[in-house]
Amino acid sequence: MAKRPTEAQIRAAKDAKQKKVLLLLLVPFVGLMAWQGPKTYNALMGGTPPPPPVTAPPVTPTTTTPTTAPGTEPGGLPESDPQLDPLDGQLLSFSRFSGRDPFVMPSVGSTQSQSTGATIEVNGESEDVAVNDPFPASDPTFKLVSVTDSAANIGLVSGTFSNGQETITINVGETLVLAADDGTRYAIKVVSIAN
């Protein structure tokens, strides 16, 4: 029966195999370093120093007039992008078209109506109010500042609201109750928007 190798013999065989592989790989590595080593060294160390400047023979001074390239002002840079003449059928120029908000749906129809006022009810009495007009007619305390398709912005004829804002928005169909400093209460309802 064959004797099993001991652990020391296995390790010695493994070490011998690794040394042979190392020696085989060492030869190409040394050759590669001999071939690429100077290039790598120069790249890492910043290359070779620049050659000394070449001195030109002395030149006798002469006067010359500076020449400029076509399309160049004296002392300026030459025109690097000269305008070329267009060929037949080529686009001569273009301009931007006016854009529109992609989130706003265009109205259906040829004309878009502009809201000019609203029907507003104050304490149960309604009246038609134009933009920038005061209301109610019996006690002009408020003013219609602006309108949208679904709401009206109102302000005071003089002063601001107690929260410091100059206008309050009331949606169509909504009723807002406001109290004055003297205790007078105003129930304001936007009935509809006029076009």
Secondary structure, DSSP 8 states (H G I E B T S, - for coil): ------HHHHHHHHHHHHHHHHHHHHHHHHHHHHHHHHHHHHHHHT-S---------------------TT--TTS---SS------TT------------TTS---SSSS-----EEEEEETTEEEEEETT-EE-TTS--EEEEEE-SSEEEEEESSS--TTS-SEEEEEBT-EEEEE-TTS-EEEEEEEEEE-
